[in-house]
Amino acid sequence: MLGHRFLLFICLWAAIAARASVEPQTISILGSDTMAGVLSEWSREFQKSHPDISFEIQGTGSAAAPPALAEGSVNFGAMSRAMSSAEVADFQRRTGYLPFAIQVGADDLAVIVNPSNPLRTISRRTLDGIFSQSQRCGGVRHGPQWSTVLGESGDPIISRAGTWVIERYSRTAVSGSYGFFKDRVLCGGDLMSQVMELPGFAAIVDAVAGSDGAVAYVGPSFADRRVRVLSVSVTDTDATGGLLPGEVGYPFSRPFFLYLSIAPGQQLSRTECSFLEYVVSPRGQLTLKRLGFQALGLPDAPGIYSVCS
């Protein structure tokens, strides 16, 4: 009997040791370029109390997150939009279960121009006319020069600016910002062929800073003194994002998610849970606000404790 008990003890000890051995020492996160900066900051702060944990963070675009999660090659998928129905269906087909999403913050999209541009406020319809091939928001197509946006004026500054060619910049299709801009700003319309696509917001800010006629959208945290952020006005027919008709502000807000690949009934590792709990803690959310993003405004993110014991 003693031998059986000893054997049972050895088996239990081995099971506990095996469980401890699979605790990840590296947390890998892939996805949104917009979220890469705050994810890096969160990881640095987390490592102060968990120096044995390292991080691998790749900001390749939100569209890269679902397949990487389905393959099991990353711990978290960072997305600056919700997964599309097609992405969810593909994930479920490959894994047999649905992806698990936890909102960790939010952000606005800001419209920027070169500081030499006299424009200060722009409407959603005008954005539709500048960027969209479809004009589903009721805009009138603008181009090729800024005179079609600024109008005719005796003001020498406006007259000079009117001769500039409109240079339109956007993120690439793998970016969550690209899809969000199409859906929320252009009413689901397609971007016109003249829009130049760049792989990151930093490159877009550089392009706008270097050209008088440039216009683009970026995450506000990327905008610096080399560009001007425009206020966006809405009307009765295109009110969006919580602004009342006639108000001016930044109406294009989008959520930030960390997606997980976890089968029903399973739990995350202690390391993964500790990181998630830090992200949604008051300290983690203060970091989010300090970097120019929107905090959750909640004591914790719904859903974490269904995957963390």
C-alpha positions, 0 to 999 in steps of 0.5 A: 500500500505504501508503494502505491501511495508513493507511486501516486505521489510521484505521478502527481508531482510529475503532472504538476512539474509538467504543467509548470514546464509549459508556462510560456517564458515568451509572450508573442503578440502579432497584429495591429500596427496601431497597437504596437506602441502601447503593447511595447509599453505594456510589455516593458512595464509588465517586465518590471514585476516579471523580469523572467518573461520576454515579449515578441511583438509584431505590428504587421496589421490586424488582418495578420492576427486571425491566421496566426492565432488559428495556427497557434503561433502566437499567444495573442492577436492584436486587432484595431477592429473586430474580426470580420465574419469571414475571418471568424468562419475561417478561424472556426473551420481551422480550430473547431471553435470560435475566437475569444475577444477581449476589448482592451481600449479604443482609439479615434482615426484622425484626418491630417493635412500638411500645416501649410494647408489652410483647411481646419475642419472637414466634413464626412461628405468631403472625405467621401468625395476626396477618398471614395470611388463609390460616394456612398456617403453622398459626397461629390468627387473632388480632384485633382486639385484642392480648389475643388475642396477649398472653393474660389477665394480672393484670399491669397493663401487659399488661392495658392493652396487651390493649385496643389494636387490632392495627394491621398494616403491610406494604410494597406488592406491588411490594416484594421484602420483601412477596413475601419476607414472604408466602413465608418468614414466612406459608408462601406465604399471603395477607395479610389485608385489615386489613393496611395497605400503605405504600410504604417502610420509613421510612413504616412505622417512622413509623406503628409509632412513632406507634401503641401497637398497631402491628406490622410488618416492616422491614429492620433498618437502618430500625429506630430507637429509636422502635420495638422489634425483636422476636426471632423464635422457631421450633419443630420444625414451623416451623424456618426460616432456619438456626435450630434448633428452640427458638432465638430470633433473626432467621431470615428472611434474604433475598439482595440482587441486582444484575441485569443485562441482557446478551446471551450472549457480551457484556461489560459496560463498564469503568465498570459492571465497576469499580462491580461490583468495588467493591461486592463488594470488602472495602471495599464489603462493609464498608460493607454491614456498617456499614449493618446488612446481611450481607456475602457472606463471599466474596472476590468474587461468583461470576459477575462475571468472566464478564461483565467481561474 
